[in-house]
Amino acid sequence: MIIVPVKEGENIERALKKFKRKFEKTGVVKELRARQAFRKPSENKREEYKKAVYVQKLQQKEE
């Protein structure tokens, strides 16, 4: 369960924004979308590899 403490006089929109951020970090929506359609393990590995290559290129550009 996600708990967002609201301080005295704090705007409700700000509290809602905090809740949305915490909810997004849990990855529930991402997992639901992933479960809607089956993907072969080889496809998952390929995607992970592509992501790793992409991140590595970004890190090399920063250096």
C-alpha positions in Angstrom: 0.0 0.0 0.0 1.3 3.4 -0.9 1.2 6.0 1.8 1.7 9.7 1.1 2.0 11.9 4.2 0.2 15.3 3.6 1.6 18.2 5.6 -0.5 20.9 7.2 -1.6 23.4 4.5 0.0 21.4 1.6 -1.8 21.6 -1.7 -3.8 18.4 -2.6 -2.4 18.5 -6.2 1.1 18.3 -4.8 0.2 15.2 -2.7 -1.4 13.6 -5.8 1.7 14.3 -7.8 3.8 12.5 -5.0 1.4 9.6 -5.1 1.6 9.2 -8.9 5.4 9.3 -8.7 5.5 6.6 -6.0 2.9 4.5 -7.9 5.0 4.7 -11.1 8.1 3.6 -9.3 6.4 0.4 -8.2 6.1 -0.7 -11.8 2.6 -2.1 -11.5 1.3 -0.6 -14.8 4.4 -1.7 -16.7 4.0 -5.2 -15.5 0.3 -5.3 -16.4 1.1 -4.2 -19.9 3.8 -6.8 -20.2 1.4 -9.6 -19.1 -1.2 -8.7 -21.7 0.7 -10.4 -24.5 3.2 -13.3 -24.2 6.7 -12.6 -25.4 9.2 -15.3 -26.0 12.2 -15.4 -23.6 14.5 -14.8 -26.6 12.7 -11.6 -27.4 13.0 -10.4 -23.9 16.8 -11.1 -23.9 17.1 -9.3 -27.2 15.4 -6.2 -25.8 17.6 -6.2 -22.7 20.7 -6.5 -24.9 19.5 -3.6 -27.1 18.8 -1.5 -24.0 22.3 -2.3 -22.5 24.0 -1.3 -25.7 22.1 1.9 -25.8 22.9 2.8 -22.2 26.5 1.9 -22.7 26.8 4.2 -25.8 25.2 7.1 -23.8 27.7 6.6 -21.0 30.6 6.6 -23.4 29.4 9.9 -25.0 29.4 11.5 -21.5 33.0 10.6 -20.9 
